[in-house]
Amino acid sequence: MKQIIKNGFVINPAQGFSGKADILINYGVIERVAENINDYDAKVIDAENMIVAPGLVDLHVHFREPGYEHKENILTGSRSAAKGGVTTVLCMPNTNPPIDNAALVEYVINRGKKAGLINVLTTGCVTKGQKGEELTEMAELKESGAVAFSDDGRPVSSSGIMRRALQYANMIDMPIMDHCEDLSLVDNGSMNDGFTSTYLGLRGIPKSAESAAVSRDILLAEELGAKLHICHISTKNSIEAVRAAKARGARITAETAPHYFALTDKACDGFNTNAKMNPPLRDDEDVEAIISALADGTIDAIATDHAPHHSDDKRIEFEKAANGIVGLETSLSLGITYLVKTGRLSMMQLIEKMSTKPAEIINCGRGTLNVGAPADIVIFDENEKYTVDASTFASKGKNTPFNNMELYGRVHRTITGGKTVFSL
Ligand SMILES: [Zn+2]
């Protein structure tokens, strides 16, 4: 029952600690963190030359169950997470049917437990059937285990409904995770409006389709003192709105996804449907704004928006292709390659954005290596280079724009509650 992770370089943002240390795990809980722990009853895991960090917490995944199991299911999604060093995920509710009642919330949680690899948490819908008309029974969803509300995949278009949702969620102390999109501005666009869309002859989506919705919802939440989490932020103006709201003391948090700091809309060239996502990839100015906002704390978290699709949904014309990419197995490497190796974020900051902060946003009691915390741990080599090979993904989805790219940072072992759920 006892294990010691020895000789690793431990990073624990919750206590601002980084340094050489051993970690003693007993009955799935962290019992001691100190130099040179020896216990003859314990199994030793050697982490020489590795970083030992709290397991990653991903606030935004699509595990597609129920309804779209040909794209992913909770077991394959869990395997994909474990392979990427992710020990806790928050599922978005745009399944079929959408997670808009207590029975479905319990279903997802139970399927996660049955898979038994990582902590599978779920959101519940803001509105019934994600139709944007009638609020769900939010208190019941919370009681059955939902940790946040979202209509992700779709925006809550009516300001009035959104205001009532925020009011109600606030009464029961739950955050709303906001997919910000003004559909009247999207107007059937399929990629970012700019040089590349013009060159490819594709209808563009203006940046204001996101930032106008972000601004509206910040104003609504602020007026009510409600908690609002902005999902997959992608534009400079959205970031400016979040930064200003935070400065005023509003209870706003925000996440971005690795593709928004690693790629621009140029990746859509050649009608590359693996670079099609929602919100769309933006341009250099936005990438720079995102990286600065991660560094200065305006953006709290990095989430993957893990969105596996069957190849049939991607091997079609760009306009008709599905949005999204497989994210869980490349997120840590993309963070290391594009943020840490470039000197923009420290490793401590990266782990904070990928584990400690997201855990705080949903208050799930994880994302730390503190004594007494569940032993959710990732062990990785930040300097190991490897080439992404989508055919080896544990996810059912192989849709990634990062295939064949060389990245830094390889996960060697993932531990959830003391149990090794992935090892190289
Ligand atoms: Zn979304």
Boltz pocket constraint, residues with backbone or C-beta under 6 A from the ligand:
constraints:
  - pocket:
      binder: B
      contacts: [[A, 152], [A, 153], [A, 154], [A, 179], [A, 231], [A, 232], [A, 278]]
      max_distance: 6.0
